[in-house]
Amino acid sequence: MGDRLRQQPLPPRRQVQEGVGVSTAKNMTVIIELSPVGRDTDFTLSVRYTPRFGPIGALIDRSVRGSITRSQQRSAKAFAALVARETSSS
């Protein structure tokens, strides 16, 4: 079964994506939310899923969760820096 992604149309400040066929997780949902804060915007990324492979999968998930979170934080900071550069040059 190939990977599939279903995106639900919602208000432009919130996007929900549901994945089917992710090899290490099932019932995966990614929620992206934007909230105005003064002249800035808060960006929230939530990932919800159930690890596959029962107790072994849960153990693997706990062991890699920290590194995945740090990687996502680095990506968010890089994205924020890119937006800041684009905004300052306009």
Buried (B, 14 or more C-beta within 10 A) or exposed (E): EEEEEEEEEEEEEEBBBBBEEBEEBBEBBBBBBEEEEEEEEEEEEEBEBEBBEEEEBEEBBEEEEEEEEEEEEEEEEEEEEEEEEEEEEE
